[in-house]
């Protein structure tokens, strides 16, 4: 074939550029600009628009000024396409030209003084808006509850809700693990039991529903706060006694070790006893017993979920102190607990092993109630303790078990 001149090559390259821009505008090649359009089919475009339509770039959110910008010619920024010399390989991809992709540009008809193909509008993603103050009407404060619900919610509805969630074995963090209506239906059943005369139908837009969900999130956080306080109080006491940073670090490592005082009522380097009867576990778990006072639930299931949260919270706080000074780089959340398979496997395995031993569960429950009320005789419901692990989150060999029980088989 006849070798093309430089002028012919530039003409072909220019035609390819305008063909790609036509694809971004209209989703089809313009036969007027592509000499080869009669010989090959144009590629389908992800963008589709009519003659006067405009495409909003994805992931930009709804721009309130977008519609006005489209109807005002001066509202957009127009630039002329600069001429550049490129090799043939630069134009092999008709959907990406000069660093532009389909989703980056949006074209509209421009003033008559400019060539229509030189009119390209680049829509910048809107800058994040500052969060305004939450109005009292939109707040999830309990003050916004319906008048009839304010007292029953605090005294019975919320305690019953947390009592039920504390015994959940299938979920710890997710409130919609069995479908989008699971939490709503649970809350509705409790409302019907506590306030049947109200005939209140809750929904996802109901303020009572929103406040209940927030209360559960606060309940999750209360375990971590309790664990942090009981350990921090001990560290402060050591500091008042002029303990050095190395002293604190040594105490943290010793206390949170496999046979340490974090997990045993009577710690011992060889044969500790009193599984989970430590002041740290008891104090952390007691926030749950306090939260469920007033519950009308008749369930006698073990508070497996509450125990998982207590144990996980303590482990994370002890780990945060592993260098002698607390480092809050491990937020208490699903990401730092349940989403870490090995860590979470250790948590649930320990809890499951303990709830299978009635004498240990009852001992732990009595101790937690005595700590909360000062009266051991008020222990009327069974609960569970659990088994612990090393402060090293990735050590799957660490287990705590009662001395009368054989080590767990791996």
Helices and strands as residue ranges (DSSP letters): H 6-26, H 66-71, G 73-75, G 88-91, E 96-97, E 100-101, G 102-104, G 116-118, G 142-144, H 149-152, I 153-157, H 158-166, H 182-194, G 196-198, H 207-240, H 245-255, E 264-266, E 273-275, H 279-291, H 304-320, H 341-355, H 358-373, G 376-378
